Amino acid sequence: MIIIKQLSLAATIAALFTSSTVFAAPSNDAMNTMPNSEYFAATQYKAAQAPLNSFGAIDVKTSIPENIQVPSAPVGAGGNNGIPETLVQKWAQAGIFSPQVEARAFILMDANTGQIIAANDANMRMAPASTTKLMLMYIVEQKLADGVISLDSKVQVPEVAWRTGGSRMFLKPGSFVSVKDLISGMIVESGNDAAVTLANYIAGSQSSFVAMMNATAVKLGMHNTHFTTVMGLPAPAHFSTAYDLGLLGQHIMNDYPQYFHFFSQKYFEYNHIRQPNFNRLLFTYQYATGMKTGSTEAAGYSLVSSAEIPNNPMKLVGVVLGTKSLNDVAAQSKALFNYGFHFFKQDTLYTANSKLSEQKVWGGKQDTVSLGLDKPLTLVLPSSVDEKGLVTKFQIDRDIKAPVDKGEKLGEITVTYKDKVIQSKPLVALNSVQQGGWFTRTWASISLYFHNLLASYGL
C-alpha cells in the first residue's frame, strides 16, 4: 500500500602504563548505547607495541595477559551490546526469536544492506587473532584496485617475515613471490610470513602498515578496534569486536568483489607444500563463500565467514568469536547461516534512480523534477511477514524552488508495518533544474504567493 504524503613483554607493558595513554574505567555492560561518534579505539593506544624477539620479529613465545591484549573499554565505547537495533529486536512482534549460538560473541549481518539480523555481545572487545588479516587484505585490495600494485608483482621476502612464528606458507628469505601467491598463502594457510611480506612491501615496515590499518578502521566506522600487529599475533592493545569485524567483512564483500574469490580457496600449494584452508566451513557448508579464521589461547577459535544461496538475493556475513575448536566454530557458523536463510528473506521495494514522484518546481527552466532514491530500498524481513502489510509513505517538501541539484534531498520515504517504522530513506532529485530567466522567476514568485494564500483558506 502506498500513501503519498622491538620490546620485551615487561618493557611493553611498562611503556603502555607510563605513556600518556589513559585507560578509562570499564563501561557498563548493561548499556545498550552506541559508541560516541567521536570515539575510536584505533586512535587511543598509540604507545602499544608488539613484543619482538632478537631478530626483530613478533615474539610468539611471549605470554601476554588477556587484559593487556584487550584493555577495558571506556564508557564512550558503548556497552557490550552497543550496536544498532537487530532485526530480532525490531520484529519481536512477529514472534522472531534469537538463534542459540555457543560462543562468547556473535553477529549475523546482511551484506547488501548492513542490517543486523541477530547478535549477542557483539560490541565486546576480544583478541581477533588471525581475523586481523582481513584488514590487511582489505588494504591490499585497495592498492590493487588503485593500480599501485598488481597480482603479478614480484615481492622479495624479508628475513623478518621468515623469522616470524606461527602459521606460515614456508617462504624462503630473499626469494621473490607474486602478490597473488602471498594473498593465497595469507588467506588459506594464514601465513604470518606472507602477511609480514605484504605489509613491508606496501608500507615499508610493519609499524607503518599498522598505522594504515588503524586509519582504515576509523574510516570504516570500526569504533572498538585497535591493531598492534599486521597478522594478529598476541600483542598489547590488539582487539576488535564481532560488530566491527562484521562491518569489515561487509566492506570486503562489497567494495572489491573482484578479489573475493581468494577467500573461497579450499587448498593452496606453494613450494610443493599443499595446505588446506583453516576455514572448515568451506568443507562442511555448501553455501559458504569464504573469509577468515583466527585463534588464540585466551580468546578461543573465531571465524568471520560469508554465505550465499543460489537464487536468493541475500548475502550474509557471520562472525562467531570464542569457541572451543575449528570444528566447533564452523558448526556454530553454519547454524547461524541456516537460521538467517530460514527465518529471513530480502525484498527490494524500490530500485535506485527510478522515478517515484513528479513534483512542480517554481521558477525553473523546467516545470517539474523527478524524485526517487539514490540507493535501492531493500529490506530484510522475517520470512513470515507478508509484504502486503507494508505501508509506504512519501513526505515531500513543499514549494520546491529552482535551482534544484541532482541528488538534492527533497523529501523522505518511510516504510511501516503495523504502525512501526521499519526503514526511512531520503527522496532525492533525479535530475537538475536550473533557474529560469527574470520573468520566469518573477511570475513564479507571484504565482506561489497566491497559491499559498488560497491554500491557507483551504481553496
FIGU-519532 format. One line per field, with one value per residue (C-alpha): chain; x, y, z. Coordinates in nm, 2 decimals, always signed. Layout:
romi: (A ...)
east: (X ...)
north: (Y ...)
up: (Z ...)
# end
This chain:
romi: (A A A A A A A A A A A A A A A A A A A A A A A A A A A A A A A A A A A A A A A A A A A A A A A A A A A A A A A A A A A A A A A A A A A A A A A A A A A A A A A A A A A A A A A A A A A A A A A A A A A A A A A A A A A A A A A A A A A A A A A A A A A A A A A A A A A A A A A A A A A A A A A A A A A A A A A A A A A A A A A A A A A A A A A A A A A A A A A A A A A A A A A A A A A A A A A A A A A A A A A A A A A A A A A A A A A A A A A A A A A A A A A A A A A A A A A A A A A A A A A A A A A A A A A A A A A A A A A A A A A A A A A A A A A A A A A A A A A A A A A A A A A A A A A A A A A A A A A A A A A A A A A A A A A A A A A A A A A A A A A A A A A A A A A A A A A A A A A A A A A A A A A A A A A A A A A A A A A A A A A A A A A A A A A A A A A A A A A A A A A A A A A A A A A A A A A A A A A A A A A A A A A A A A A A A A A A A A A A A A A A A A A A A A A A A A A A A A A A A A A A A A A A A A A A A A A A A A A A A A A)
east: (+0.00 +0.14 +0.03 +0.17 +0.21 +6.10 +6.02 +6.02 +5.69 +5.78 +5.91 +5.60 +5.36 +5.57 +5.56 +5.18 +5.12 +5.38 +5.27 +5.01 +4.75 +4.47 +4.28 +3.94 +3.70 +3.52 +3.18 +2.86 +2.79 +2.42 +2.43 +2.28 +2.40 +2.60 +2.97 +3.03 +3.06 +3.39 +3.54 +3.77 +3.99 +4.22 +4.33 +4.37 +4.66 +4.95 +5.21 +5.11 +5.39 +5.43 +5.69 +5.98 +6.25 +6.62 +6.56 +6.30 +6.01 +5.70 +5.78 +5.53 +5.67 +5.58 +5.28 +5.07 +4.78 +4.44 +4.37 +4.68 +4.57 +4.22 +4.21 +3.89 +3.66 +3.57 +3.21 +3.23 +3.29 +2.94 +2.85 +2.88 +2.55 +2.62 +2.52 +2.23 +1.90 +1.88 +1.60 +1.53 +1.46 +1.27 +1.04 +0.97 +0.60 +0.62 +0.74 +1.10 +1.34 +1.72 +1.94 +2.12 +2.50 +2.76 +3.02 +3.14 +3.00 +2.84 +2.67 +2.48 +2.45 +2.30 +2.59 +2.37 +2.21 +2.42 +2.11 +2.19 +1.97 +2.09 +2.37 +2.50 +2.77 +2.87 +3.04 +3.25 +3.62 +3.81 +4.15 +4.08 +4.39 +4.43 +4.10 +4.32 +4.44 +4.11 +4.21 +4.55 +4.37 +4.13 +4.42 +4.59 +4.27 +4.27 +4.62 +4.54 +4.22 +4.42 +4.69 +4.96 +5.05 +4.94 +4.87 +5.17 +5.41 +5.71 +5.79 +6.12 +6.07 +6.24 +6.42 +6.19 +5.90 +6.08 +6.17 +5.80 +5.65 +5.31 +5.12 +5.31 +5.33 +5.70 +5.86 +6.23 +6.41 +6.54 +6.31 +6.06 +5.69 +5.40 +5.14 +4.88 +5.06 +5.12 +4.74 +4.66 +4.92 +4.79 +4.42 +4.43 +4.73 +4.70 +5.07 +5.22 +5.53 +5.30 +5.13 +5.46 +5.59 +5.29 +5.29 +5.65 +5.60 +5.32 +5.42 +5.79 +5.76 +5.50 +5.46 +5.37 +5.12 +4.96 +4.91 +4.73 +4.51 +4.41 +4.33 +4.12 +3.93 +3.83 +3.72 +3.50 +3.34 +3.50 +3.48 +3.61 +3.91 +4.28 +4.56 +4.91 +5.03 +4.96 +4.88 +4.71 +4.97 +4.91 +5.02 +4.92 +4.60 +4.52 +4.14 +3.82 +3.46 +3.21 +3.03 +3.35 +3.46 +3.12 +3.15 +3.49 +3.36 +3.07 +3.32 +3.54 +3.24 +3.10 +3.39 +3.63 +3.42 +3.68 +3.92 +3.67 +3.74 +4.06 +3.86 +3.69 +4.00 +4.00 +4.36 +4.68 +5.01 +5.34 +5.69 +5.55 +5.37 +4.99 +4.79 +4.41 +4.22 +4.17 +3.82 +3.65 +3.31 +3.42 +3.43 +3.11 +2.86 +2.78 +2.68 +2.99 +3.18 +3.49 +3.67 +3.90 +3.96 +4.16 +4.25 +4.44 +4.47 +4.28 +4.01 +3.95 +3.86 +3.69 +3.56 +3.44 +3.25 +3.01 +2.74 +2.51 +2.24 +2.17 +1.86 +1.84 +1.94 +2.06 +2.44 +2.52 +2.82 +2.86 +3.11 +3.15 +3.41 +3.54 +3.45 +3.64 +3.78 +3.80 +3.53 +3.31 +3.34 +3.25 +2.95 +2.82 +2.87 +2.67 +2.39 +2.39 +2.36 +2.09 +1.90 +1.94 +1.84 +1.54 +1.38 +1.46 +1.42 +1.52 +1.29 +1.38 +1.08 +1.22 +1.53 +1.77 +1.72 +1.36 +1.10 +0.87 +0.71 +0.70 +0.68 +0.63 +0.93 +0.88 +1.09 +1.28 +1.36 +1.16 +0.83 +0.89 +1.15 +1.16 +1.20 +1.34 +1.61 +1.99 +2.02 +1.77 +1.53 +1.60 +1.45 +1.54 +1.22 +1.11 +1.00 +0.66 +0.59 +0.36 +0.49 +0.13 +0.13 +0.40 +0.28 +0.49 +0.45 +0.61 +0.67 +0.77 +0.90 +0.65 +0.73 +1.03 +1.21 +1.48 +1.77 +1.75 +2.06 +2.06 +2.08 +1.94 +1.71 +1.35 +1.16 +1.16 +1.01 +0.91 +0.81 +0.59 +0.44 +0.16 +0.24 +0.60 +0.87 +1.08 +1.30 +1.33 +1.52 +1.56 +1.38 +1.62 +1.60 +1.68 +1.75 +1.88 +1.65 +1.82 +1.67 +1.46 +1.50 +1.40 +1.04 +1.00 +1.13 +0.91 +0.60 +0.68 +0.71 +0.37 +0.20 +0.35 +0.22 -0.13 -0.11 -0.01 -0.27 -0.55 -0.42 -0.44 -0.81 -0.85 -0.92)
north: (+0.00 +0.34 +0.66 +0.99 +1.24 -0.44 -0.46 -0.73 -0.80 -0.61 -0.32 -0.32 -0.32 -0.05 +0.16 +0.13 +0.24 +0.51 +0.67 +0.95 +0.68 +0.67 +0.35 +0.47 +0.29 -0.01 +0.06 -0.07 -0.39 -0.34 -0.02 -0.06 +0.27 +0.32 +0.43 +0.80 +0.91 +1.08 +0.79 +0.54 +0.29 +0.30 +0.64 +0.57 +0.33 +0.49 +0.36 +0.00 -0.20 -0.57 -0.77 -0.85 -1.12 -1.07 -1.09 -0.80 -1.04 -1.07 -1.29 -1.57 -1.72 -1.42 -1.47 -1.15 -1.14 -1.10 -0.77 -0.63 -0.76 -0.63 -0.32 -0.23 -0.02 +0.34 +0.45 +0.62 +0.29 +0.17 -0.14 -0.50 -0.46 -0.11 -0.18 -0.08 -0.25 -0.60 -0.74 -0.99 -0.69 -0.49 -0.78 -0.92 -0.86 -1.11 -1.38 -1.38 -1.55 -1.52 -1.80 -2.02 -1.99 -2.14 -1.87 -1.57 -1.33 -1.34 -1.13 -1.21 -0.93 -0.89 -0.78 -0.59 -0.35 -0.38 -0.47 -0.68 -0.98 -1.12 -1.06 -1.13 -0.93 -0.80 -0.49 -0.68 -0.64 -0.96 -1.06 -1.11 -1.33 -1.40 -1.25 -0.94 -1.05 -0.94 -0.58 -0.64 -0.80 -0.51 -0.26 -0.49 -0.49 -0.11 -0.09 -0.35 -0.16 +0.17 +0.02 +0.08 -0.29 -0.59 -0.95 -1.04 -0.81 -0.99 -0.93 -1.01 -1.19 -1.01 -1.20 -1.06 -1.24 -1.57 -1.52 -1.46 -1.76 -1.91 -2.04 -1.99 -2.07 -2.15 -1.86 -1.85 -1.52 -1.34 -1.53 -1.35 -1.43 -1.29 -1.08 -1.33 -1.62 -1.41 -1.34 -1.71 -1.81 -1.55 -1.64 -2.02 -2.10 -1.80 -1.74 -1.49 -1.48 -1.39 -1.12 -0.96 -0.97 -0.79 -0.53 -0.45 -0.44 -0.19 +0.03 -0.03 -0.16 -0.34 -0.04 +0.19 -0.07 -0.10 +0.28 +0.23 -0.04 +0.18 +0.47 +0.24 +0.12 +0.48 +0.52 +0.21 +0.31 +0.04 +0.22 -0.06 -0.19 -0.13 -0.31 -0.35 -0.62 -0.69 -1.06 -1.09 -1.25 -1.16 -0.80 -0.53 -0.34 -0.56 -0.62 -0.60 -0.69 -0.91 -0.60 -0.43 -0.75 -0.78 -0.43 -0.52 -0.84 -0.65 -0.40 -0.68 -0.84 -0.52 -0.28 -0.51 -0.81 -0.88 -1.02 -1.21 -1.54 -1.57 -1.63 -1.94 -2.15 -2.48 -2.56 -2.38 -2.53 -2.33 -2.47 -2.82 -2.79 -2.82 -2.70 -2.69 -2.38 -2.34 -2.23 -2.57 -2.42 -2.43 -2.81 -2.86 -2.60 -2.59 -2.22 -2.09 -1.84 -1.77 -1.53 -1.60 -1.79 -1.69 -1.84 -1.75 -1.94 -1.67 -1.59 -1.93 -2.01 -1.75 -1.71 -1.43 -1.60 -1.54 -1.74 -1.71 -1.94 -1.96 -1.76 -1.59 -1.22 -1.23 -1.23 -1.30 -1.22 -1.41 -1.35 -1.61 -1.54 -1.76 -2.13 -2.44 -2.56 -2.51 -2.77 -2.60 -2.25 -2.39 -2.57 -2.27 -2.05 -2.30 -2.30 -1.92 -1.91 -2.17 -1.96 -1.65 -1.81 -2.00 -1.72 -1.41 -1.30 -1.00 -0.78 -0.47 -0.24 +0.03 +0.03 +0.32 +0.60 +0.51 +0.78 +0.76 +1.10 +1.41 +1.74 +2.10 +2.34 +2.71 +2.95 +2.69 +2.63 +2.31 +2.29 +1.96 +1.75 +1.37 +1.23 +0.88 +0.70 +0.72 +0.37 +0.08 +0.05 -0.31 -0.47 -0.79 -0.92 -1.22 -1.50 -1.50 -1.13 -1.06 -0.77 -0.66 -0.54 -0.29 +0.07 +0.32 +0.69 +0.98 +1.31 +1.57 +1.92 +2.20 +2.47 +2.33 +2.63 +2.63 +2.58 +2.21 +2.00 +1.63 +1.43 +1.70 +1.58 +1.69 +1.45 +1.12 +0.77 +0.58 +0.21 +0.10 -0.23 -0.23 +0.14 +0.07 +0.23 -0.03 +0.19 +0.55 +0.68 +1.03 +1.11 +1.30 +1.48 +1.25 +1.55 +1.90 +2.20 +2.53 +2.87 +3.03 +3.39 +3.70 +3.70 +3.33 +3.38 +3.69 +3.53 +3.22 +3.43 +3.60 +3.27 +3.10 +3.38 +3.35 +2.97 +2.96 +3.23 +3.03 +2.72 +2.89 +2.93 +2.58 +2.67)
up: (+0.00 -0.10 +0.06 -0.09 +0.19 +1.94 +2.32 +2.59 +2.75 +3.07 +2.87 +2.65 +2.95 +3.12 +2.81 +2.80 +3.16 +3.17 +2.84 +2.80 +2.71 +2.97 +3.03 +3.12 +3.35 +3.21 +3.06 +3.20 +3.01 +3.06 +2.85 +2.51 +2.37 +2.05 +2.09 +2.10 +1.73 +1.80 +1.99 +1.80 +1.98 +1.68 +1.79 +2.16 +2.21 +2.02 +2.27 +2.22 +2.06 +1.98 +2.17 +1.94 +1.95 +1.88 +1.51 +1.52 +1.45 +1.66 +1.96 +1.96 +2.28 +2.49 +2.71 +2.72 +2.97 +2.81 +3.00 +2.83 +2.49 +2.54 +2.76 +2.93 +2.72 +2.83 +2.86 +2.53 +2.36 +2.45 +2.63 +2.51 +2.33 +2.19 +1.83 +1.61 +1.67 +1.54 +1.33 +1.61 +1.83 +1.57 +1.47 +1.82 +1.75 +1.47 +1.71 +1.59 +1.84 +1.87 +1.75 +2.00 +1.93 +2.17 +2.15 +2.35 +2.09 +1.75 +1.49 +1.17 +0.91 +0.57 +0.35 +0.10 +0.34 +0.65 +0.86 +1.16 +1.19 +1.53 +1.77 +2.12 +2.30 +1.96 +2.09 +2.34 +2.28 +2.21 +2.07 +1.69 +1.62 +1.25 +1.16 +1.17 +0.83 +0.69 +0.74 +0.58 +0.28 +0.25 +0.22 -0.03 -0.23 -0.23 -0.36 -0.63 -0.74 -0.75 -0.96 -0.70 -0.71 -0.93 -0.86 -1.07 -0.89 -0.75 -0.39 -0.21 +0.12 +0.40 +0.67 +0.94 +0.77 +0.77 +1.14 +1.23 +1.40 +1.39 +1.09 +0.76 +0.39 +0.43 +0.24 +0.19 +0.28 -0.02 -0.26 -0.49 -0.46 -0.65 -0.47 -0.59 -0.41 -0.10 -0.08 -0.11 +0.14 +0.38 +0.35 +0.30 +0.52 +0.74 +0.67 +0.90 +0.68 +0.39 +0.59 +0.70 +0.35 +0.21 +0.48 +0.43 +0.05 +0.07 +0.36 +0.41 +0.76 +0.98 +1.20 +0.91 +0.79 +1.13 +1.11 +0.78 +0.94 +1.23 +0.99 +0.78 +1.09 +1.16 +0.80 +0.81 +1.14 +1.35 +1.68 +1.91 +1.71 +1.75 +1.57 +1.70 +1.46 +1.09 +1.14 +1.47 +1.70 +2.06 +2.14 +2.38 +2.28 +1.98 +1.98 +1.79 +1.82 +1.64 +1.51 +1.38 +1.21 +1.06 +0.92 +0.78 +0.62 +0.46 +0.30 +0.18 +0.00 -0.15 -0.21 -0.40 -0.52 -0.80 -0.54 -0.32 -0.49 -0.29 +0.02 -0.12 -0.19 +0.00 -0.07 -0.17 -0.27 -0.26 -0.29 -0.32 +0.02 +0.00 +0.29 +0.35 +0.44 +0.82 +0.74 +0.78 +0.69 +0.33 +0.36 +0.56 +0.43 +0.06 +0.06 +0.24 +0.02 +0.24 +0.47 +0.77 +1.09 +1.40 +1.73 +2.05 +2.37 +2.56 +2.30 +2.16 +1.80 +1.59 +1.23 +1.01 +0.73 +0.44 +0.26 -0.04 -0.17 -0.54 -0.65 -0.31 -0.31 +0.05 +0.11 +0.48 +0.69 +1.02 +1.29 +1.57 +1.84 +2.12 +2.06 +2.15 +1.82 +1.45 +1.40 +1.66 +1.52 +1.18 +1.32 +1.50 +1.20 +0.98 +1.24 +1.23 +0.85 +0.85 +1.09 +0.88 +0.55 +0.70 +0.91 +0.70 +0.34 +0.14 -0.07 -0.28 -0.27 -0.50 -0.72 -0.73 -0.98 -1.07 -1.07 -0.77 -0.80 -1.02 -0.85 -0.96 -0.95 -0.91 -1.12 -1.32 -1.68 -1.64 -1.46 -1.28 -1.11 -1.08 -0.73 -0.64 -0.44 -0.49 -0.35 -0.36 -0.07 +0.03 +0.34 +0.52 +0.67 +0.87 +0.63 +0.80 +0.72 +0.42 +0.22 +0.16 +0.52 +0.45 +0.41 +0.22 +0.28 +0.09 +0.26 +0.00 +0.06 -0.01 -0.26 -0.44 -0.60 -0.86 -0.88 -0.79 -0.79 -0.89 -0.57 -0.35 -0.07 -0.13 +0.10 +0.27 +0.21 +0.52 +0.54 +0.83 +0.94 +1.18 +1.25 +1.34 +1.13 +0.95 +0.74 +0.61 +0.32 +0.16 -0.16 -0.39 -0.72 -1.01 -1.24 -1.21 -1.27 -1.35 -1.26 -1.53 -1.66 -1.47 -1.60 -1.51 -1.16 -1.10 -1.23 -1.02 -0.70 -0.77 -0.85 -0.54 -0.32 -0.44 -0.44 -0.07 +0.01 -0.14 +0.03 +0.37 +0.31 +0.21 -0.15)
# end
